């Protein structure tokens, strides 16, 4: 790939969906509302017409190994890591970072 090539997606967002099992299991994103948040983000991106080639892709991910800071998501190509609590936080990441191009400092990890 040459340096002038554009990425397939402007932003690729991965939500950690890992669920650890057992009574001694560490915290895991999947048990902290990750699926609900990922579905909300995917729906909102579609409603805004921002999904597809050259735009935004919202994906599920296996363990991203930062569950203690989570739930977590990461935005590429920047490699910006976020935590979130609710859909308002997800909307802030969409509006401020994915649309506005600025990092949401209060959610960055």
GIBEL-V498247 format. One record per residue. N is the residue number from 1. OMEGA is omega in whole degrees, -180 to 180 (NA if undefined). Layout:
# GIBEL-V498247
((N;OMEGA) (N;OMEGA))
This chain:
# GIBEL-V498247
((1;179) (2;-175) (3;-179) (4;-178) (5;178) (6;177) (7;-179) (8;176) (9;174) (10;176) (11;176) (12;-173) (13;180) (14;175) (15;174) (16;-179) (17;-174) (18;175) (19;176) (20;-178) (21;175) (22;-175) (23;-180) (24;-177) (25;175) (26;175) (27;176) (28;-176) (29;-178) (30;179) (31;-179) (32;176) (33;-176) (34;-178) (35;179) (36;-179) (37;-180) (38;179) (39;177) (40;-180) (41;-179) (42;179) (43;-177) (44;178) (45;177) (46;179) (47;180) (48;-179) (49;-176) (50;-179) (51;175) (52;-178) (53;179) (54;-177) (55;-175) (56;174) (57;177) (58;-177) (59;169) (60;178) (61;167) (62;-175) (63;175) (64;173) (65;174) (66;-174) (67;180) (68;179) (69;-166) (70;16) (71;-177) (72;169) (73;178) (74;-179) (75;175) (76;18) (77;-176) (78;-175) (79;180) (80;-179) (81;179) (82;164) (83;-178) (84;179) (85;-173) (86;-179) (87;177) (88;177) (89;178) (90;178) (91;178) (92;177) (93;179) (94;-175) (95;-174) (96;-176) (97;-174) (98;179) (99;-174) (100;177) (101;-179) (102;178) (103;175) (104;-172) (105;-176) (106;-179) (107;-176) (108;174) (109;NA))
